[in-house]
């Protein structure tokens, strides 16, 4: 059964400010919930297609790259090529071999990488990189940012001393604020906030208790009816534990505990607290949607703009598949042409070893 639409339906001109906000928040939540479901479904579909469409292409890509390493390795051992050309070949072999080991798990290329690596064996290079990474991670991201920003102006000791002093001042300031007696205005604000929280919780609990009273399964002896009410109570309990007032109202409408006239005549005090909960729920759903987009971004490496909705997500995946097909096709052609030493030489003439980044 589809969820009931919860809306105040009287003319907008007759609605109070709280009623308008209630409608706006409910509509936004329903849109977000629908978007999240569609996005998850699209991600699942793409993950399935990745196994059947993208993975075979990746396999072909790495197989062609592997053949390229073998071809350049043979060329490096050939007397046909000069010293400068062999230097370029060595760099290319090392670079592609690292990619094959790291991205494709093709550890059989470690000996070839080790043969051409000036930094040492693959395992030694990875171990050293991890050691350096762990060393900097121990300082934390903030230290790295601050150190980079002030490196030219201050020494490490000076900066550490300043950080310690600042921390001490902030800590002392907080202690002093905590020790000060609270003003009447602060006390009133805290009391009001506490009352709002209690009232809001009470309003949600009222809906929850109404549903529990009507659908608790222990009150039925008929097994079929007991099973139906058990399922209903699972939905009720889940909504209550999440403080999901909209889901509880939907259940009340769906199960005919209230009718539309009840929604139209919700008390302003209840609406106020419902709206507060709905705002929090909206924020949580927005964050959930953003997390899904970040997951898709990490998986596909596409632009954030492309994956902002299910259509863009599918479009980005199709684009990725087409790019892989084109890359594999070009690799096969290049590999065929590079079987000739003259073609390898012509390629090396245009190739420049990239500058090392430190």
C-alpha positions as CSV (number, residue, x, y, z in Angstrom):
1,X,0.0,0.0,0.0
2,X,1.4,3.4,-1.0
3,X,1.9,6.0,1.7
4,X,-0.8,8.5,2.2
5,X,-0.1,12.1,1.2
6,X,-0.1,14.3,4.3
7,X,-1.0,17.9,3.3
8,X,-3.2,20.7,4.6
9,X,-5.5,21.2,1.6
10,X,-7.4,24.4,2.4
11,X,-6.7,27.4,0.2
12,X,-3.3,28.8,0.7
13,X,-4.6,32.3,1.5
14,X,-6.4,30.8,4.5
15,X,-3.4,28.9,5.8
16,X,-1.4,30.1,8.8
17,X,2.3,30.6,8.6
18,X,2.8,27.3,10.5
19,X,0.5,25.4,8.1
20,X,2.3,26.7,5.0
21,X,5.6,25.7,6.5
22,X,4.2,22.2,7.4
23,X,3.1,21.7,3.8
24,X,6.4,22.9,2.4
25,X,8.4,20.6,4.7
26,X,6.2,17.6,4.0
27,X,6.5,18.2,0.3
28,X,10.3,18.6,0.5
29,X,10.6,15.4,2.6
30,X,8.5,13.4,0.2
31,X,10.6,14.6,-2.8
32,X,13.8,13.8,-1.0
33,X,12.5,10.3,0.0
34,X,11.6,9.6,-3.6
35,X,14.9,10.9,-4.9
36,X,16.8,8.7,-2.5
37,X,14.9,5.6,-3.5
38,X,15.4,6.3,-7.2
39,X,19.1,7.1,-6.7
40,X,19.7,3.9,-4.7
41,X,17.9,1.9,-7.4
42,X,20.0,3.5,-10.1
43,X,23.2,2.8,-8.2
44,X,22.2,-0.9,-7.8
45,X,21.5,-1.1,-11.5
46,X,24.8,0.5,-12.4
47,X,26.7,-1.8,-10.0
48,X,25.2,-4.8,-11.8
49,X,26.0,-3.3,-15.2
50,X,29.5,-2.7,-14.0
51,X,30.1,-6.4,-13.5
52,X,28.7,-7.3,-17.0
53,X,29.8,-4.4,-19.1
54,X,32.6,-2.4,-17.4
55,X,34.6,-5.2,-15.8
56,X,35.3,-7.1,-19.1
57,X,36.5,-3.8,-20.6
58,X,38.8,-3.1,-17.7
59,X,40.2,-6.6,-18.1
60,X,40.9,-6.0,-21.8
61,X,42.5,-2.7,-20.9
62,X,44.9,-4.2,-18.5
63,X,45.7,-7.1,-20.8
64,X,46.7,-4.6,-23.5
65,X,48.7,-2.5,-21.1
66,X,50.5,-5.7,-20.0
67,X,51.4,-6.5,-23.6
68,X,52.7,-3.0,-24.0
69,X,55.1,-3.5,-21.1
70,X,56.4,-6.7,-22.6
71,X,56.9,-4.9,-26.0
72,X,58.8,-2.0,-24.4
73,X,60.8,-4.5,-22.4
74,X,62.0,-6.3,-25.5
75,X,62.7,-2.9,-27.2
76,X,64.8,-1.8,-24.2
77,X,67.0,-5.0,-24.6
78,X,67.4,-4.4,-28.4
79,X,70.6,-2.8,-29.7
80,X,68.4,-0.9,-32.2
81,X,67.6,1.8,-29.6
82,X,69.9,4.5,-28.2
83,X,70.7,5.4,-24.6
84,X,68.2,8.3,-24.4
85,X,65.5,6.2,-26.0
86,X,66.1,3.4,-23.5
87,X,65.8,5.9,-20.7
88,X,62.3,6.8,-21.9
89,X,61.4,3.1,-22.3
90,X,62.6,2.3,-18.8
91,X,60.4,5.1,-17.4
92,X,57.4,3.9,-19.4
93,X,57.9,0.3,-18.3
94,X,58.2,1.2,-14.7
95,X,55.1,3.5,-14.8
96,X,52.8,1.0,-16.6
97,X,54.1,-1.9,-14.5
98,X,53.2,0.0,-11.3
99,X,49.7,0.6,-12.6
100,X,49.2,-3.1,-13.4
101,X,50.4,-4.2,-10.0
102,X,48.6,-1.5,-8.0
103,X,45.3,-1.2,-9.9
104,X,44.9,-4.7,-11.4
105,X,46.7,-6.8,-8.8
106,X,49.0,-8.3,-11.5
107,X,51.9,-9.1,-9.1
108,X,53.7,-11.0,-11.9
109,X,54.9,-7.6,-13.1
110,X,56.9,-6.9,-9.9
111,X,60.2,-8.4,-11.3
112,X,59.9,-6.1,-14.4
113,X,59.1,-3.1,-12.2
114,X,62.1,-3.9,-9.9
115,X,64.3,-4.3,-13.0
116,X,63.7,-0.7,-14.1
117,X,62.9,1.1,-10.8
118,X,65.7,3.5,-9.7
119,X,64.0,3.8,-6.2
120,X,64.3,0.0,-5.5
121,X,61.8,-2.8,-5.5
122,X,58.0,-2.3,-5.7
123,X,57.5,-3.6,-2.2
124,X,60.2,-1.3,-0.8
125,X,58.7,1.7,-2.6
126,X,55.2,1.0,-1.2
127,X,56.5,0.3,2.3
128,X,58.4,3.6,2.3
129,X,55.4,5.5,1.0
130,X,53.2,4.0,3.8
131,X,55.9,4.9,6.4
132,X,55.9,8.6,5.2
133,X,52.1,8.7,5.1
134,X,51.8,7.3,8.6
135,X,54.4,9.7,9.9
136,X,52.4,12.8,8.5
137,X,49.1,11.3,9.6
138,X,50.3,11.2,13.2
139,X,50.5,15.0,13.1
140,X,46.9,15.4,11.9
141,X,45.5,17.3,9.0
142,X,45.4,20.6,10.8
143,X,49.1,20.5,11.6
144,X,49.9,19.9,8.0
145,X,47.8,22.8,6.8
146,X,49.1,25.2,9.4
147,X,52.7,24.1,8.8
148,X,52.4,24.6,5.1
149,X,50.8,28.0,5.5
150,X,53.4,29.4,7.9
151,X,56.5,27.5,6.9
152,X,58.3,30.5,5.4
153,X,57.5,32.8,8.4
154,X,57.8,30.7,11.5
155,X,59.8,27.8,12.8
156,X,58.2,24.6,13.9
157,X,58.9,25.4,17.6
158,X,57.5,28.9,17.4
159,X,54.3,27.6,15.9
160,X,53.9,24.8,18.4
161,X,54.4,27.3,21.2
162,X,51.7,29.6,19.7
163,X,49.3,26.7,19.4
164,X,49.8,25.7,23.0
165,X,49.4,29.3,24.2
166,X,46.2,29.7,22.1
167,X,44.8,26.4,23.4
168,X,45.5,27.4,27.0
169,X,43.8,30.8,26.5
170,X,40.7,29.2,24.9
171,X,40.5,26.6,27.7
172,X,40.9,29.2,30.4
173,X,38.2,31.4,28.7
174,X,35.8,28.4,28.6
175,X,36.4,27.6,32.2
176,X,35.8,31.2,33.2
177,X,32.5,31.3,31.2
178,X,31.4,28.1,32.8
179,X,32.0,29.4,36.3
180,X,30.1,32.6,35.7
181,X,26.5,32.6,37.0
182,X,23.9,32.4,34.2
183,X,21.8,35.5,33.5
184,X,18.1,35.3,33.8
185,X,17.9,35.7,30.0
186,X,20.1,32.6,29.6
187,X,18.0,30.6,32.2
188,X,14.8,31.6,30.4
189,X,16.2,30.6,27.0
190,X,17.3,27.2,28.4
191,X,13.9,26.6,30.1
192,X,12.0,27.5,26.9
193,X,14.2,25.1,24.9
194,X,13.7,22.3,27.4
195,X,9.9,22.9,27.4
196,X,9.8,22.8,23.6
197,X,11.7,19.5,23.5
198,X,9.3,18.0,26.1
199,X,6.2,19.3,24.3
200,X,7.5,18.1,20.9
201,X,8.3,14.6,22.3
202,X,4.9,14.5,23.9
203,X,3.1,15.4,20.7
204,X,4.9,12.6,18.8
205,X,4.3,10.2,21.7
206,X,0.6,10.9,21.6
207,X,0.5,9.7,17.9
208,X,2.6,6.7,18.8
209,X,0.4,5.7,21.8
210,X,-2.8,6.0,19.7
211,X,-1.4,3.6,17.2
212,X,-0.1,1.2,19.9
213,X,-3.5,1.2,21.6
214,X,-5.3,0.3,18.3
215,X,-2.8,-2.2,16.8
216,X,-0.9,-4.0,19.6
217,X,-1.0,-7.7,18.5
218,X,-1.2,-9.2,22.0
219,X,-4.9,-8.2,22.2
220,X,-5.9,-10.5,19.3
221,X,-6.4,-14.3,19.4
222,X,-6.8,-14.6,15.6
223,X,-3.4,-15.5,14.2
224,X,-3.9,-13.8,10.8
225,X,-5.0,-10.6,12.5
226,X,-2.1,-10.9,15.0
227,X,0.4,-11.2,12.1
228,X,-1.1,-8.1,10.4
229,X,-0.9,-6.1,13.6
230,X,2.7,-7.3,14.3
231,X,3.8,-6.0,11.0
232,X,2.0,-2.7,11.6
233,X,3.6,-2.3,15.0
234,X,7.0,-2.9,13.5
235,X,6.4,0.1,11.2
236,X,5.0,2.2,14.1
237,X,8.0,1.4,16.4
238,X,10.5,2.1,13.6
239,X,9.0,5.5,12.9
240,X,8.8,6.4,16.6
241,X,12.4,5.4,17.3
242,X,13.5,7.7,14.4
243,X,11.2,10.5,15.7
244,X,9.6,10.4,12.2
245,X,6.4,12.4,12.8
246,X,5.5,12.4,9.1
247,X,5.7,8.6,8.9
248,X,3.5,8.4,12.0
249,X,0.9,10.7,10.6
250,X,0.9,8.7,7.3
251,X,0.2,5.6,9.3
252,X,-2.6,7.2,11.2
253,X,-4.2,8.2,7.8
254,X,-3.5,4.9,6.2
255,X,-4.9,2.9,9.1
256,X,-7.8,5.3,9.4
257,X,-7.0,6.4,12.9
258,X,-7.5,10.0,11.7
259,X,-9.0,11.6,8.6
260,X,-8.1,14.6,6.5
261,X,-10.2,16.9,8.7
262,X,-7.8,16.1,11.6
263,X,-4.8,17.2,9.5
264,X,-6.6,20.4,8.5
265,X,-7.3,21.3,12.2
266,X,-4.0,20.4,13.8
267,X,-3.4,22.8,16.7
268,X,-0.9,25.6,16.1
269,X,1.2,24.4,19.1
270,X,1.4,20.9,17.6
271,X,2.2,22.2,14.2
272,X,5.1,24.3,15.6
273,X,6.7,21.2,17.2
274,X,6.0,19.0,14.2
275,X,7.6,21.6,11.9
276,X,10.7,21.6,14.1
277,X,11.0,17.8,13.8
278,X,10.3,18.0,10.1
279,X,13.1,20.5,9.6
280,X,15.5,18.2,11.3
281,X,14.3,15.3,9.2
282,X,14.7,17.3,6.0
283,X,18.3,18.0,7.0
284,X,19.0,14.4,7.7
285,X,17.6,13.3,4.3
286,X,19.6,16.0,2.5
287,X,22.7,14.6,4.2
288,X,21.8,11.1,3.3
289,X,21.3,12.1,-0.4
290,X,24.7,13.9,-0.4
291,X,26.3,10.8,1.0
292,X,24.9,8.7,-1.8
293,X,26.3,11.1,-4.3
294,X,29.7,11.0,-2.6
295,X,29.7,7.2,-2.8
296,X,28.9,7.4,-6.5
297,X,31.6,10.0,-7.0
298,X,34.2,7.7,-5.3
299,X,33.1,4.7,-7.3
300,X,32.9,6.3,-10.8
301,X,35.4,9.2,-10.6
302,X,32.9,11.4,-12.5
303,X,32.2,15.1,-12.0
304,X,29.9,16.0,-9.1
305,X,27.6,17.8,-11.5
306,X,27.0,14.7,-13.6
307,X,26.0,12.5,-10.7
308,X,23.7,15.0,-9.0
309,X,20.6,12.9,-10.0
310,X,19.8,9.4,-11.2
311,X,19.7,10.4,-14.8
312,X,23.1,12.1,-14.6
313,X,24.5,9.0,-12.8
314,X,23.4,6.7,-15.5
315,X,24.6,9.1,-18.2
316,X,28.0,9.3,-16.5
317,X,28.3,5.5,-16.4
318,X,27.4,5.1,-20.1
319,X,30.0,7.8,-20.8
320,X,32.6,5.8,-18.8
321,X,31.7,2.6,-20.7
322,X,32.1,4.3,-24.1
323,X,35.4,5.9,-23.1
324,X,36.7,2.5,-22.0
325,X,35.6,0.9,-25.3
326,X,37.4,3.7,-27.2
327,X,40.6,3.4,-25.1
328,X,40.7,-0.4,-25.5
329,X,40.2,-0.1,-29.3
330,X,43.0,2.5,-29.5
331,X,45.3,0.4,-27.4
332,X,44.9,-2.6,-29.6
333,X,45.7,-0.5,-32.7
334,X,48.8,1.2,-31.0
335,X,50.1,-2.2,-29.8
336,X,49.9,-3.6,-33.4
337,X,51.7,-0.6,-34.8
338,X,54.4,-0.6,-32.1
339,X,55.5,-4.1,-33.1
340,X,57.8,-2.3,-35.5
341,X,61.0,-0.7,-34.1
342,X,60.7,2.3,-36.4
343,X,57.2,3.1,-35.0
344,X,58.5,2.8,-31.4
345,X,61.3,5.2,-32.2
346,X,59.0,7.7,-33.8
347,X,56.8,7.5,-30.7
348,X,59.7,8.0,-28.3
349,X,60.8,11.0,-30.3
350,X,57.6,12.8,-29.3
351,X,57.5,11.4,-25.8
352,X,58.8,13.5,-22.8
353,X,59.4,12.0,-19.4
354,X,57.2,14.0,-16.9
355,X,58.8,16.2,-14.3
356,X,58.8,14.5,-10.9
357,X,56.4,16.0,-8.4
358,X,57.6,16.3,-4.8
